[in-house]
Amino acid sequence: MNEFNLSKLNAKVGDNCVFVSNLAVRYQSAATPEERMAMAIKMENAATMLRIAAERLATETKNVYGDGSNEES
């Protein structure tokens, strides 16, 4: 993986953040308990997608740039 792909992954994480934020706004404006439950489920799924994308970004960043430790063997 290279820096360009890291940029794409970073953009995906950002997009997922915006999506979760939009769902939170829709949750707040939901009129019925059923709508709130549906939004809560969607938010949970979107948050899981965000977590997975962020973990992948972290792993790929570590692979490209190293883990930051300056240990010498």
Secondary structure, DSSP 4 states (H G I P E B T S, - for coil): --HHHHHHHHHHHHHHHHHHHHHHHHHHT--SHHHHHHHHHHHHHHHHHHHHHHHHHHHHHHHHH--S-----
